[in-house]
Amino acid sequence: MKRRRFLAAVAAAALSVPSRAQAKARVVVVGGGFAGANCARALRRAAPGVGVTLVVADEVFTACPHSNAVIAGLRELSAQQFRYGRLQREGVTLVRAPAAAVDPKARSVTVADGTRLPYERLVVAPGIALRWNALPGYDEAAARRMPHAWIAGEQTLLLRRQLEAMPEGGLVAIAVPAYPYRCPSAPYERASLIAHFLKTRKPRAKLLILDSKDGYSQQRLFERAWEELYPGLIEWVALSQGGAVTKVDAAAGTLETDFDTHRPAVANVIPPQKAGRVAELAGATDATGWCPIDPLSFESKLQPGVHVIGDAAIAGAMPKSAFAAASQGKACAAAVAALLGGRAPAEAPLFNACYSLLQPEYGISQSASYHLSQGQIMEIAGSGRMSALEAPRRARAKEAEQGEAWFSTITEEAFG
């Protein structure tokens, strides 16, 4: 028994000692959202001997999930904000400065103050960037009049202030882009919560959704809820009905489609998107503006030694969502730890779960698991789950509670 205990203790100690390659390795993670924070934290745990540096542009991360509730006045922006102290206490080196340059050949990142960060492996988790002028007339100046509110923060509050100031009986319009974009169901959650705001604060107002698609995620659930909660308040115009906004005139306050010109009191324009700027600096984006990756390790197909996770990555069947990004961050950490230790990465489990709030105490959700198949990330057959189309209000209230617990869990895992 003593000998077995001794051997077990030796084995455990051996597992805790990093390989020589790992002990010398440096990994830089750029981007401190759900993907980057989870990756940095998981890598510190998986490979304690590796030096992990997390590069963030801001002191505080402002989360997008639940930010639609801020727009509708149901939540304060402070509830969306998180700091990085826990990651630092766990041994992650924090650099608070935007990345200014990436040299994949020299394997280094340079931040805005000129500091150069060498690496053996780079993980890029920049989220999205907006394609300014991809929608004619919509640029950064236009966004100050017609907020996108698609990157949480000041834009979120700007849209909220515009709704509060709009006249009774006014029209709110939401312009929705074609796929891909961050969080497929978020525009329709936003429409629901703005409708709740209008119903309770400006009951003669209307809401118009101008969509560049003919269908969307969880459509039947949203439409059933709108019939129940907001009859006659929301109008959805599909692509085939002339819903796609083709031009914006912020000065005139108009949105043009192929058939109509709309002049809403409040215009929320969600523009087309692409991978965040750091992915471009690293040379990891292709002609689509997104980043092709190896689905096992999340290593870029364009730049060896560079891994891309989260919204920026072309990740097969996985949607661009916070939970998916967190799952990819953990899987990438395991892959990077293996590669630095001279081992081949093993397939890691991948998951997604999304909750949408349609009014207080009324939530819906969907989830799925994923695996590698035919060189792609595919949904595991039979793993998908979605809220029942017919459900009592107590079930919807329960899902709203679960959505709050889900948010607490994903933020705790990322930021502590």
N, C-alpha and C positions, 0 to 999 in steps of 0.2 A: 504493500500500500504506500509506504514512504517513497519507494522508487518510482511508482506511477505518478505520485503527486509531484515529485521532483521533475520528472520528464514533462509533465503537463505544464509546470511552471516555466521550464526552459522553452517549451514550444510557444507558450503565450508571450514570453519575452522576445522570442525571435520574430513573431508576427508584429510586435510593436516597434521593432527596429527597422527603419526604412533602408532600402537598398542603397548602395553607394551612389547609384545614378540619381535616385530620388533625393538623397541628402544634399546633392549639389544643385538640384534643379530649381529654377525660378519660373513661376507661372504668373502671368499678368492677366487679370480679368478686367475688361473695360465695360462698364455699365453696371449700375447698382440697383436694377429693378429685380423682379422676381426671378428671372433667369440668372443674372450675374451674382446676386447675393446668395442664392441657394448653391450655385456652383462653387463660389469661394468658400462658403462654410463647409460644404460636403467634402471638398478637396482637402481642407485642413484636417478633417477627421479621418479621411481615407489614407492620406499620406502626410503624417505629421512632420516629416523631415523636409518637405517641399516648402520653399518660400512662396507664399501667396500674397500678391498685391492686388488690391481692388481699386480701380480708378473710377471716381465718380465726379460728375460735373457740379453737384450741389451738396450742401451739408445735409439736406433733408430730401428724402424720396417721397413724392406724392403719388399715391396709388390711384389707378384708373377704376378698378372694380369698386362699385358703390358710389362713384363720383356723380352718376346721374341723380342720385338722391340729394346730393349737394345742390345741383341745379334746381331741383324742385323744392328746395327749402326744407327738406326732411332731415338734413344732416349738415354738420359744419365741416369745412375743409380740413380743420385740424384733426378730425377723426381719420383722415386719409394720409396723414403724414408720419413718417418714420425716420429714425436716425440709425447710425451704423455702429454705435458703441458696443453692442453685443459681439459683433464680428471682430472688432478690434480686441476685445477681451479674450476672444478665442484664438488670437494669434494672427489674424489677417492684418496686413499692413494696408492702411488706408491712405490714398492720395486724393486730395480734394482739388482737382483741377481738370478741366476738359482735355481730352486727348487731342493733340494738334497734328500729329503725324505718326504714321506706322511705316516701318521699314522691314518688310517680311524677309528680305535677304540677310540683313544684319541682325534680324530678330530683336527689334527694339521698338518701344513706344516712347514718343516724346510728348510731354504734356505742355499746357499753355505757358507755364513759367520757364520752360526750357529744360526741365529735368528729363533725363533720358533713363528709361527703364528697360534694361535688357531682359530677355526671356528665353526659355527653351520651348515653352508652349504659350500661345496667346489664345485667350477665350474672348470673343467679341459678343457682347450682349447689349446692343445699342437701342433695341426697340425699333420704333418706326420713325421715319421723317415724312413730312408732308410734301407732296409734289406741287410746289407753288407753280401756278400758271398752267398746270395740266388741265384745269378747268378754266377756260378763257375768262380773264377778268378777276380771278381769285388769287390774290397774292397776300403778302404779310400785311400790307396796308388795308386791304379789303377785310382781313380777318379781325381788324380792330372795330369794324362796323358790323360785320356778319361773322360772329365767332364760330370757330369749329369746335372748341371745347373737347378736342380729341386727344390732347395731351393735358393731363389734369394739372390744375394750378390757377393762374390768373384768368385764363380763358374760361374755366369753369365758373368762376365768380362773375365774369363779364356777362355770360349768357344768363345767369341767375338775375343779375341787376336789370338786364333788358326785359326779362319776363315780368319782374316786379313793377317796372316803370311803364309797361305797355298799356294803352288805353283799353278800357272794357270794350268787348266786342271785336277786338282786333284778331288778326290772323297770324298764327305761328307756322312757319314752313321749315321742314327739315329736308335738306338735300342729301341723299344717300348714294355713295359711289358703288361701282361694280366691285365684285371680289377681285383680288384679296384685299382685306383690310383688317385692322385690329378688332378682335371680338365680334364675330358675325352677328350676334343677336343684340349687341349694344344699342344700335340706332332705334330698335323697336322697344327696348326697355326704356330708353330716353323718351320716346314718344309717349309711352304709357305714363311715365311719371310727370312729364309736362302736362299731359291731359289731366292728371290728378290735380296738379297745381291750378290749372284753368277751371276745372270743375268746382273747386273749393274757393278760389279767389276771384276769378273772372268768368262767371258761368256763361256769358254770351259769346265768349271767344271760340275760335275753331282752330284745329290743327291739321295741316296738310303735309303728307309725306310724299316727296317727289323722289322716286326710286329709279336707279339705273339697272334694276334687275326685275325679272318676272316672278321671282320667288325668293324666300329667305328662311333662315334657320328658325324652326319652331313656329312657322307661320300659322298653322291651325290653332295652336295654343294662344298666340297673341290675338288673333282675330276673334276667337271665342271669348276671351277676356274683355276685349274692347266692346263687343256686343253687350256683355253683362255689365261692365263698369262704366263705359263712356259712350252710350248709344248716341249716334249722330254727331259726336264731337270730332272723331278722327276720320280723315279720308286718306286712303292709300292709293297712289297712282303708280301703276307698274310701268316698266319700260315699254311694253307693247302698247300701252295706252298713252304714250307721250310723257312718261314720268321723268325721264332723264334730263337733268339740268345741263344745258349746253353752253350757257354764258351767264356771267354774273356782272352786274353793274352796281358796285357798292355805293357810289355817290347817289345814284338814282334810287337805290334800295330795291332793285328788281332781280328776279331770277327768270331766265328764259329757258323754255323747252322748245321742242320742234313745233308745238301747236299753240303755246300760250306764253304770256308774260305775266308773272305774278309779282305783286308788290306787298309782301307781308309786313306786319308791324315789327316782327322779330324773325330774322332768318338765321338758321343754324346750318351752315354749309360744311359738310364733312367731305374734304377733298380726297382724291386718290392718294395713295401712300406708297412708300418704298422702305427699304432697310435704312436704319439710322446712319448718319454720316460716317461714323467710325468704320463701318463695314466697307464703305467706299474707299476710305483712306487705306484700309488693309488690302484693297484689291480683291475683295471677296464677293462682290456683286456681279451679276451677269446682266444681259440686256433687259431683263425684266425689272431690274432694280432690287431684286431679292437675292439671297445667297444659296447657291446649290451646295449641299453637304453630303458627306458619307453618312448614311443613316445609322451606322453602328457607333461611330465615334464622334459624330458631329464635326469632323474635320472638313474644312473647306475643300471643295473639288478644284478650286482655282489657286489656293495658296497653302502649300504644305506647312504644317506647324501652327496653322490658324484654325481655331474651332469657332463655329457660329451657333448660337442658341437663342431661343425665344422668338419674338415676332419677326426678326430679320431673316430667319432661316426658312428655306423651302423644305418643310418637314412632312411631306407626304400628306396623309389624311389628317394629321393633327391640326386643329385650328390655331389661329394666333390669339392665344388667351393667356391670362395670368397663370392658371393652374398648369396648362400645358408647358409654359415657359419654365415654371418651377420644376416640373418633372424632367424636362430636358436638361436643366442645370445640374440636377443630381446625377443623371445618366452620363452627362459629359464629364463630370468630375471623376466618376468611376473609370471612364475610358482614359482620361488623361493620366490618372494615377497608374493605371496598368501600363500605358505606353512609356511613362517615365521609369517604370520598374522593369522594362524590357519584356513585358508580356503583351499578348494580343488582347484587345478589349473583349469582354463578354457582353452578350446582349443584356440590356437592363430593361426592367419594366417601365412602360410609359403610360401615363394616364391623363385624362382631362375631365374636369367637372366644372360646369358653369351654372350659376344661379342668377335669375333675373327677378327683380322686384317690379310689380306692375301697379301696385298701390300699397300703402301700409297694410301688413298682414295678408298679402296676396303675392305668393312667389311661385315660380316654375323653375324647372331645372332639366339638365341633360348631362350625361356622362358617358365615357367609353374608355376602353383599354386598347393598347396598340402593340403590335409586334412587327418584326421584319419579315417581309415576304416578297420574293422576287426582286430583291434589292431596293425595296421601298418600305416606308413606314405605313402600315395598313391597319385599319381597325380590326380587332379580333372579332370574328363572326359571333354574334349573339351577345357581345359585351355591352352594346349600346343600351342606355336607359334614358327614358324621357318621361316627364310628368304625364299622367293620364289626361286625356282630353276631357273626360267627364270626371269631376271630382268635387266633393263637398267643400264648402268654404273652410272648414276646419283643416282639411288637407292642404289647401293653399296657404293658410296661416302657418301651418307646421313647416312648409317649405320656406316660407319667409324667415322663420326662426333658424332653420338649417342654413339658410344663406348667410345670416349673421355669424353663425358658428364657423361656417366655411371661410369667411373673410378673416375671422380671428385666427383660424388655424394657419392659413397660407401666409399671413403677415408674421405670425409668431415663428414659423419655420424659417422664414427669410431673414427677419430682423431681430427676433428675440423679444 
